[in-house]
């Protein structure tokens, strides 16, 4: 698989841009890097949650009542 970069142009509100600049500066990043990092983290969170849900479907729902008390749910501690 070939990995490359693409350009995404956004039109955003001035106040939002200022908040992004502030958050990025606190992290020592450019606004571009901050936004990309945020998108990557959000994408990971969504994929991880989907994997947890699939695992729970495979092993059974925590509400099914047939859990082994020694087992920990895959979603334990995830908000």
Buried (B, 14 or more C-beta within 10 A) or exposed (E): EEEEEEEEEEEEEEEEEEEBEEBBEEEEBEBEEBBEEEEEEEEEEEEEEEEBEEEBEEBBEEEEEEBEEEEEBBBEEEE
